Structures are given as C-alpha cells and as structure tokens.
Amino acid sequence: MTENSGAIFITFTMYLAMMLGIGLWAWKRTSNSEDYFLGGRSLGPWPAALSAGASDMSGWLLLGLPGYAFAAGFEAFWLAGGLLIGTWLNWLLMAKRLRVYSEVAGNALTLPEFFTNRFRDTSKMLQVVSAFFILLFFLFYTSSGLVAGGKLFETVFGVDYSLAVILGTVCIVSYTLFGGFLAVSWTDLVQGLLMAAALIIVPVIALQSGSSDQSLLLSLESHNSEMLNIWTNSEGEALTWIAIVSLAAWGLGYFGQPHILARFAGIRSQKDVPIARRIAVVWSGFSMAGAILVGLVGLVYLNSNGTALGDDETIFMILVNAVFHPVVAGILLAAILAAIMSTADSQLLVSSSALAEDFYKAVLRKDASSKEVLMVGRVAVIVIALVALFLAMDPDSSVLGLVSYAWAGFGAAFGPALLISMFWSRMNSNGALAGIIVGGVTVVVWKQISGGIFDLYEIVPGMVFATFAIVAVSLATTKPSEEISTEFDEVRKAIA
C-alpha cells in the first residue's frame, strides 16, 4: 500500500464516476443496434481520432512500452516508429474508403458483415469465420487490459491481484454495457487527452526531481551507453535483421484491427477524415515519445536513487508515486486506468457485435429485430468479459506479450483481406476467405515454433502468406459479379 493512498483512491473514484456518467448519457441516445455498434455514424474528427488512438494504445502505452524502453533503451524507437508510420498509413489508405464502402455495402455494422456484403457471400462463411477469429484474438487482447488493471491496483493500493482484476472488469463492463459505441468513443476522447498529458508531464517532472545534475543522455551513457544505440540491444549485441523487422512490423497490424477500423466506419463524413488523420498522428507521436521517455527517465531516476524494480512494466506507476503529491498522482494514475478502459471497452464491444450480428443474427435468427440483437449484444459483453477475466487471472502475464499475439492475429487475418478489397476489383469471396484463414492460422502456428526464421514476429509471415492466398485463389476462381464490380466503381468515384 502506497502512502496517502486514500487521496489517490478518492481521485480514482471521481474519475470512474465521470466515465460512468458519460456511459449513462450515451445509453439515453442508444435505441438500436446501429447506435450501439457504430453510434449512428455520427463521430466528429476529434472523438474519432482520439478514440481510435486511445483504443489502439491501451494499457500497453503506459505499461508495456515504458517497460520495454526501460529494459531496452533506444531499441524501442524501432517499435514506436513502425507504429507511427502504421497509424498514418491506416488513416490515409483505409479510413475514407471504409467509411464509404461500409455504408454502401448494405450499411455493414461489423467487419465480418462488411466482408459478407462486399462479396455477396450468401453462404455466410466469410461472416462466421471472421467472427471466430475476432472472438479468438480479442480474448487475449481484452485479457491484456485486465492484466494491466490488476498490476495497477496491486502496485498502487496493495490490493490482491485477483480482486483488482475483478473490480476493473466490473467497471469496464458497466459503461460498455449501457452506452455502447457512443459511450466508448466519448470516454476515449477524455481518456486519450489524459493519457497524452500524463506521458508528457511525468517524465519531465521526474527528471527534474532526480538527484543527478547530468542531462538525461549523459546519465544514460554513464549507466549503459548501449541504451543509446538503436542498432544494438542493452547488452551491446548487434540487433539482427529479424529483430529490427519484427519491431518495425508492428505497424502492419493497423490494417486489421477491428476496434480501430470501427472508428473509421463510425465517423460522421469522409470529409472529416483528413482532420482526424492529423489529430491521430500527432497524438500518437507525442504519446509514444512520452512513453519511451518515461522508461528512460525511470531508468536514470531509479539508478540515481539506488532503487531496484521487480516488474519493468510498473515503471510509470513507480515514478508517479515517487515524485507527485497524492492528489496529482491519483489523476496521473487514472491515466493508466483510462488507457486500460479505452481499449478493453472497445474490444468487448467489437466481440459482442461479432456474437450478436455475425453469429446470432446471421446464422441463428435471421429475422431478429434490431432491439433483440441489441439485447444479445449486451449479454455477450458480460459473457466475453467473464472468459477474458479467467484468462487474466495469472499475475505473471505480460501485457506486451498478450498484446503482441492478438495484434499479429488481427493484422494477418484481416489486414490483407481488407486492404486488398479496397483497391482490387478482381478479388472475390473465395480469395477473402482464403486470406483470412491463412493469415489467422499462420499466426497461431508460427507462434508455437521458435529458432531461426521462426523468431520473426508472426505478423510478417502471416500477412505475406495471406496476401499470396488472396491473389492466388481470386485469380484461380470465378470473377466477381457485375453487380459487385459496379459497386466497387461507385465507391472508387465517391472517394476520388
């Protein structure tokens, strides 16, 4: 238990009350499944951009990335650089096209439904297979957020890890259950701003509070000069091409993340996309630079004070508790909770839509009303959260490790299929199905093997094999119908 934890607890409680208030407001504006899953396509550029960024980064931004920078130094810039470029390309290539195409393709509310409508897949195989992979990988992704929440409460309040995970889950489920997409998006706007502010303020103040009179770079060099070299690891060993490609390749994952892509489909108009893109890229750049700085400053601070750290991923929390007044610390630590909630709620929402729209309505009850689907979606939030809670009960779980697996799974399964579907009129449903299956299975299999080329981050072979499968199968099977080709041309003209 940290000193003055009562003040921090009060701050936390006020923050959670505000988030639940936003959820209640959104609940009153949610009357059907389109409102619940896409907010009636009414997001302006600010909530769209910051919601996409906040739901993307999650607790990983305040725990995983600072912890990685703390352990590896400048090597972390390969990872952050790849993600920043991926953010920009995703908004540039996907946002406007998906906003237009998802509405033209039968007003698709989910990614699986979009694939089905885009390729006129009457068998519903595309929808079911896509929903299966969403549920599979989101269980790991959501679990990473719950693990982060457990570490937060355990470190700050000394609360038992299992109890901390349960409390965090209850809070996240509460406002996701009531508000749906609008609650998630508007709370993400608040949380995104809080996260960015915390990542800039904490390292600056912590550096000024350190006992060393040296600059940050000189302090790092005196501690371990290899931390300042992007071409070597912290032990002075040269990074292999596999290591560099694996880190930079994280940026490829953006094209297939359902919780981020949902913001593109829910934005108010394609005309808002350029502004939203600029906001998203600037926010991501500042936030990731701040996260790396937290890790580097934390290394200097703890070294100058002779303090050891048991878990690298708690460095942000340690710095906050060490240098800030409890009330201020409570606000800054709420940023971690913000990051966790902003992603976990999005993941729960997309997972519930997969169960409600892509299994229940598409397969079991094709005549289900919008309100019935809405109710199933809310029940699904609870069920999925319980399964993720079970997976998160291991206190030794790594936030970064869980995120990397889910990120690769989504990127490989959906990235090539979605990207190619936006630009290649010859792609058909068989190619899309082959790409999704090959990409997803490759990630699962590649992850189980190690050594040599298999040390390469699984998203790379997953996307390569998926792309090959899409092109090969599409060319080997029947061309898309004239109706599909005409629709493709209409969308291309609309976004020109």
C-alpha positions in Angstrom: 0.0 0.0 0.0 1.4 3.4 -1.0 1.4 6.4 1.3 -1.6 8.6 1.2 -3.4 6.1 -1.0 -6.7 7.4 0.4 -6.3 10.6 -1.6 -5.4 8.6 -4.7 -8.5 6.4 -4.2 -10.8 9.4 -4.0 -9.4 10.7 -7.3 -9.9 7.3 -8.9 -13.5 7.2 -7.6 -14.3 10.6 -9.0 -12.8 9.6 -12.4 -14.8 6.4 -12.6 -18.0 8.3 -11.7 -17.3 10.7 -14.6 -16.8 7.8 -17.0 -20.0 6.1 -15.8 -21.8 9.4 -16.2 -20.8 9.5 -19.9 -22.0 6.0 -20.3 -25.4 6.9 -18.9 -25.6 9.9 -21.2 -24.8 7.6 -24.2 -27.3 5.0 -23.0 -30.1 7.5 -23.4 -29.0 8.1 -27.0 -28.8 4.4 -27.9 -32.0 2.9 -29.3 -31.0 0.3 -31.8 -28.1 -1.9 -32.9 -26.6 0.7 -35.3 -26.5 3.2 -32.5 -24.9 0.6 -30.2 -22.3 -0.7 -32.5 -21.4 2.4 -34.6 -23.0 5.3 -32.8 -25.3 6.1 -35.8 -22.1 7.1 -37.8 -22.0 10.4 -36.0 -18.5 10.8 -34.8 -16.7 14.1 -35.4 -13.0 14.2 -36.2 -11.8 14.8 -32.6 -13.7 11.9 -31.0 -13.0 9.6 -34.0 -9.2 10.3 -33.9 -8.7 10.2 -30.2 -11.0 7.2 -29.7 -9.1 5.3 -32.4 -5.8 6.2 -30.8 -6.8 5.5 -27.2 -8.5 2.2 -28.0 -5.4 1.3 -30.0 -2.7 2.0 -27.4 -4.4 0.7 -24.3 -2.6 0.0 -21.1 0.3 -1.1 -23.3 1.1 2.6 -23.9 1.6 3.3 -20.2 2.9 -0.1 -19.0 4.3 -2.2 -21.9 6.1 0.5 -24.0 7.7 2.3 -21.0 8.7 -1.1 -19.6 10.3 -2.0 -22.9 12.2 1.3 -23.1 13.3 0.8 -19.5 14.8 -2.6 -20.4 16.0 -2.0 -24.0 16.7 1.8 -24.4 16.7 3.3 -27.8 15.8 -0.1 -29.4 12.2 0.9 -28.5 12.3 3.5 -31.2 12.0 0.8 -33.9 8.7 -0.3 -32.4 7.3 3.2 -31.9 8.5 4.3 -35.4 6.7 1.3 -37.0 3.5 2.1 -35.1 3.6 5.8 -36.0 4.0 5.1 -39.7 1.3 2.4 -39.5 -1.1 4.9 -37.9 -0.6 7.4 -40.7 -0.9 4.8 -43.4 -4.0 3.3 -41.9 -5.8 6.6 -41.8 -4.5 7.5 -45.3 -5.4 4.3 -47.0 -8.3 2.8 -45.1 -10.4 5.5 -43.2 -12.2 7.2 -46.1 -12.7 4.1 -48.1 -14.1 2.0 -45.2 -16.4 4.9 -44.2 -17.9 5.0 -47.7 -17.8 1.3 -48.5 -19.2 0.0 -45.2 -22.3 2.2 -45.8 -22.7 1.3 -49.5 -22.2 -2.4 -48.7 -25.6 -2.8 -47.0 -24.8 -0.4 -44.2 -22.5 -3.0 -42.6 -22.1 -2.6 -38.9 -19.3 -5.0 -38.3 -16.1 -6.1 -40.2 -17.5 -9.7 -40.8 -20.7 -8.2 -42.1 -18.8 -5.9 -44.4 -16.9 -8.8 -46.0 -20.2 -10.7 -46.5 -21.9 -7.7 -48.1 -18.9 -6.6 -50.1 -18.5 -10.0 -51.8 -22.2 -11.1 -51.7 -21.4 -14.2 -49.7 -24.7 -15.9 -49.4 -23.1 -18.9 -47.6 -22.3 -16.6 -44.6 -18.9 -18.4 -44.3 -17.0 -15.2 -44.5 -19.0 -13.7 -41.7 -18.8 -16.7 -39.4 -15.0 -17.3 -40.0 -14.3 -13.6 -39.5 -16.3 -13.6 -36.3 -14.5 -16.7 -35.0 -11.1 -15.0 -35.4 -12.3 -11.8 -33.8 -13.5 -13.7 -30.7 -10.3 -15.8 -30.5 -7.8 -13.0 -30.6 -9.9 -10.5 -28.7 -10.0 -12.8 -25.7 -6.2 -12.4 -25.4 -6.3 -8.7 -26.2 -9.0 -8.0 -23.6 -7.2 -10.1 -21.1 -4.1 -7.9 -21.5 -6.1 -4.9 -20.4 -7.4 -6.8 -17.4 -3.8 -7.8 -16.5 -2.8 -4.2 -16.7 -5.6 -3.2 -14.4 -4.6 -5.9 -11.9 -1.0 -4.6 -11.9 -2.2 -1.0 -11.4 -4.3 -1.7 -8.3 -1.8 -4.2 -6.9 1.1 -1.7 -7.2 -0.8 1.4 -6.1 -3.2 0.1 -3.4 -1.7 -3.2 -2.5 -4.9 -4.9 -3.4 -4.9 -8.6 -4.1 -4.2 -9.1 -7.8 -7.3 -11.3 -8.4 -9.6 -8.9 -6.6 -8.1 -6.0 -8.6 -8.8 -7.7 -11.9 -12.4 -8.4 -10.9 -13.0 -4.8 -9.9 -11.6 -3.4 -13.1 -13.7 -5.8 -15.2 -16.9 -4.8 -13.4 -16.2 -1.1 -14.1 -15.4 -1.6 -17.8 -18.4 -3.8 -18.4 -20.7 -1.3 -16.7 -20.4 1.6 -19.1 -19.8 -0.5 -22.2 -23.0 -2.4 -21.4 -25.1 0.7 -21.2 -23.6 3.1 -23.7 -22.2 1.0 -26.5 -20.2 2.8 -29.2 -21.0 6.3 -28.1 -20.0 5.7 -24.5 -16.8 4.0 -25.7 -15.9 6.8 -28.2 -16.6 9.8 -26.0 -14.9 8.3 -22.9 -12.0 7.5 -25.2 -11.8 11.2 -26.1 -11.4 12.2 -22.5 -9.1 9.3 -21.8 -6.9 9.9 -24.8 -6.3 13.5 -23.7 -5.5 12.4 -20.2 -3.1 9.7 -21.4 -1.1 12.1 -23.6 -0.9 14.7 -20.9 0.3 12.2 -18.3 3.0 10.8 -20.6 4.4 14.3 -21.2 4.2 15.6 -17.6 5.5 12.6 -15.7 9.0 12.2 -17.3 9.6 16.0 -17.3 8.8 16.3 -13.6 10.6 13.1 -12.6 13.7 14.2 -14.4 13.8 17.5 -12.6 13.2 15.6 -9.3 16.2 13.3 -9.8 19.3 13.7 -7.8 21.7 13.7 -10.7 22.8 17.0 -12.2 23.7 15.4 -15.5 21.5 15.5 -18.6 19.3 12.5 -19.4 21.6 11.4 -22.3 24.7 11.7 -20.1 23.1 9.9 -17.3 22.0 7.0 -19.6 25.5 6.9 -21.1 27.1 6.7 -17.7 24.7 3.9 -16.8 24.9 1.9 -20.0 26.0 3.6 -23.3 24.4 0.8 -25.3 21.0 2.0 -24.3 21.5 5.0 -26.6 22.2 2.9 -29.7 19.3 1.8 -31.9 21.4 -0.8 -33.6 22.3 -2.8 -30.5 20.4 -4.2 -27.6 21.1 -3.2 -24.0 23.8 -5.9 -23.8 25.8 -4.3 -26.7 24.9 -7.1 -29.1 24.0 -6.0 -32.6 20.3 -6.3 -33.5 19.7 -8.9 -36.1 17.6 -8.1 -39.2 14.9 -10.4 -37.7 14.8 -8.3 -34.5 14.6 -4.9 -36.4 11.9 -6.2 -38.9 9.9 -7.7 -36.1 9.8 -4.5 -34.1 9.0 -2.2 -37.1 6.5 -4.7 -38.4 4.1 -3.8 -35.6 2.9 -1.0 -37.8 1.5 -3.5 -40.3 -1.1 -4.6 -37.7 -3.2 -1.5 -38.0 -4.9 -2.5 -41.2 -6.7 -5.4 -39.5 -7.7 -4.1 -36.0 -11.5 -4.3 -35.8 -11.7 -1.9 -32.8 -9.8 0.8 -34.7 -11.5 0.2 -38.0 -14.9 0.6 -36.3 -14.0 4.3 -35.7 -13.4 4.7 -39.5 -16.9 3.3 -40.2 -18.5 5.4 -37.5 -17.0 8.8 -38.5 -19.6 11.4 -39.4 -18.4 12.0 -43.0 -15.5 11.2 -45.2 -14.7 14.9 -45.3 -13.8 14.7 -41.6 -11.1 12.1 -42.3 -8.1 14.4 -43.2 -8.5 16.4 -40.0 -9.0 13.3 -37.9 -5.9 11.8 -39.5 -3.7 14.8 -38.5 -5.1 14.7 -34.9 -4.5 10.9 -34.7 -0.9 11.0 -36.0 0.1 14.0 -33.7 -1.5 12.3 -30.7 0.3 9.0 -31.4 3.6 10.6 -32.0 3.6 12.7 -28.7 2.2 9.8 -26.7 4.7 7.2 -27.8 7.6 9.6 -27.5 6.4 10.3 -23.9 6.1 6.6 -23.2 9.7 5.9 -24.2 10.9 8.9 -22.2 9.1 7.5 -19.2 11.1 4.3 -19.5 14.4 6.2 -20.0 13.9 8.7 -17.2 12.7 5.9 -14.9 16.0 4.1 -15.5 18.0 7.2 -14.6 15.8 8.0 -11.6 15.9 4.6 -10.0 19.6 4.2 -10.7 20.4 7.6 -9.0 18.3 6.6 -6.0 19.6 3.0 -5.8 16.2 1.6 -6.2 15.5 -1.8 -7.9 12.4 -2.6 -9.9 10.8 -6.0 -9.9 8.5 -5.6 -12.9 9.6 -3.3 -15.7 6.0 -2.7 -16.7 5.3 -0.8 -13.4 7.9 1.9 -14.1 5.2 4.6 -14.9 3.4 3.9 -11.6 6.7 3.9 -9.6 7.6 7.4 -11.0 4.2 8.9 -10.3 4.1 7.6 -6.7 7.7 8.8 -6.1 7.5 12.4 -7.3 3.9 13.7 -7.2 1.5 14.8 -4.5 -1.1 12.1 -3.9 -3.9 14.1 -5.4 -1.9 14.8 -8.6 -0.7 11.2 -8.5 -4.3 10.0 -8.4 -5.1 11.9 -11.6 -2.0 10.7 -13.4 -2.5 7.1 -12.3 -6.1 7.4 -13.6 -4.4 7.8 -17.0 -3.4 4.1 -16.8 -7.0 3.2 -15.9 -8.0 5.4 -18.8 -5.8 3.5 -21.2 -7.0 0.2 -20.0 -10.6 1.1 -20.1 -10.4 2.8 -23.5 -9.2 -0.4 -25.2 -11.0 -3.1 -23.2 -14.4 -1.4 -23.7 -13.7 -1.2 -27.5 -12.7 -4.9 -27.6 -15.7 -6.0 -25.6 -18.0 -4.0 -27.9 -16.5 -5.5 -31.1 -16.5 -9.0 -29.7 -20.2 -8.6 -28.6 -21.1 -7.4 -32.1 -19.4 -10.5 -33.6 -21.6 -12.7 -31.4 -24.8 -10.7 -31.9 -24.6 -9.6 -35.5 -22.4 -12.3 -37.0 -23.5 -15.4 -35.2 -26.9 -14.8 -33.7 -28.5 -12.7 -36.4 -26.6 -14.1 -39.4 -26.9 -17.8 -38.5 -29.4 -18.5 -35.7 -32.1 -15.8 -36.0 -32.1 -14.1 -39.4 -35.4 -12.4 -38.6 -34.2 -11.0 -35.3 -35.2 -7.4 -34.6 -32.8 -4.6 -34.0 -33.7 -4.4 -30.3 -33.3 -8.2 -30.0 -29.8 -8.0 -31.5 -29.1 -5.1 -29.1 -30.0 -7.2 -26.1 -27.9 -10.2 -27.3 -25.0 -7.8 -27.8 -25.2 -6.6 -24.2 -25.4 -10.1 -22.8 -22.4 -11.0 -25.0 -20.4 -8.2 -23.3 -20.8 -10.0 -20.0 -20.1 -13.5 -21.3 -16.9 -12.4 -23.1 -15.7 -10.4 -20.2 -16.0 -13.4 -17.9 -13.9 -15.6 -20.3 -11.3 -12.8 -20.6 -11.3 -12.4 -16.8 -10.5 -16.1 -16.4 -7.5 -15.8 -18.8 -6.3 -12.7 -16.9 -6.1 -14.4 -13.5 -2.4 -15.2 -13.9 -0.4 -12.4 -12.3 2.8 -13.3 -14.2 1.2 -12.5 -17.5 2.9 -9.9 -19.7 0.8 -7.0 -21.1 3.2 -6.6 -24.0 3.2 -10.4 -24.7 -0.6 -10.7 -24.8 -1.0 -7.6 -27.0 1.7 -8.7 -29.5 -0.1 -12.1 -30.1 -3.5 -10.5 -30.6 -2.1 -7.7 -32.7 -0.4 -10.1 -35.0 -3.6 -12.2 -35.2 -5.8 -9.4 -36.3 -3.2 -7.8 -38.6 -2.6 -11.0 -40.5 -6.2 -12.3 -40.6 -7.9 -9.1 -41.6 -5.3 -6.6 -42.8 -4.5 -8.1 -46.3 -8.1 -9.0 -46.9 -9.5 -5.6 -46.1 -6.7 -3.6 -47.7 -6.9 -5.5 -51.0 -10.7 -5.4 -51.0 -10.5 -1.7 -51.1 -8.2 -1.4 -54.1 -8.5 -4.6 -56.3 -11.8 -5.2 -58.1 -10.8 -8.7 -59.1 -10.8 -10.0 -55.5 -13.7 -12.3 -54.8 -15.2 -14.0 -51.7 -13.1 -17.2 -52.1 -9.9 -15.1 -52.1 -11.1 -13.2 -49.0 -12.0 -16.4 -47.1 -8.6 -18.0 -48.0 -6.7 -14.9 -46.9 -8.5 -14.6 -43.5 -8.0 -18.3 -42.8 -4.4 -18.5 -43.9 -3.4 -15.3 -42.1 -5.0 -16.3 -38.8 -3.8 -19.9 -38.9 -0.2 -18.8 -39.8 0.0 -16.6 -36.7 -1.3 -19.3 -34.4 1.1 -21.9 -35.8 4.2 -19.6 -36.2 3.8 -18.5 -32.6 4.3 -22.1 -31.4 7.7 -22.5 -33.1 11.0 -20.8 -32.2 14.5 -20.6 -33.5 16.0 -19.2 -36.7 13.4 -17.6 -39.1 10.7 -18.5 -36.7 11.9 -15.8 -34.3 10.5 -13.3 -36.8 7.3 -11.6 -35.5 4.4 -13.8 -36.7 2.6 -10.9 -38.3 5.1 -10.8 -41.1 4.7 -14.3 -42.4 1.0 -14.1 -41.6 0.5 -11.1 -43.9 2.7 -12.4 -46.6 1.0 -15.8 -46.8 -2.5 -14.2 -46.5 -1.7 -11.8 -49.4 -0.5 -14.7 -51.6 -3.6 -16.7 -50.8 -5.9 -13.9 -51.6 -4.3 -13.2 -55.0 -3.9 -16.8 -56.0 -7.3 -18.0 -55.0 -9.1 -15.0 -56.5 -7.3 -15.5 -59.9 -8.0 -19.2 -59.8 -11.7 -18.8 -59.2 -14.7 -17.0 -60.8 -14.6 -13.3 -61.3 -16.8 -11.1 -59.1 -20.3 -10.4 -60.5 -21.1 -7.3 -62.5 -23.1 -6.0 -59.5 -20.0 -6.2 -57.3 -17.8 -4.6 -59.9 -20.3 -1.8 -60.4 -20.5 -1.1 -56.7 -16.7 -1.1 -56.5 -16.5 1.5 -59.2 -19.2 3.7 -57.5 -17.2 3.7 -54.2 -13.9 4.5 -56.1 -15.6 7.5 -57.7 -17.1 8.6 -54.3 -13.8 8.8 -52.6 -11.8 10.3 -55.5 
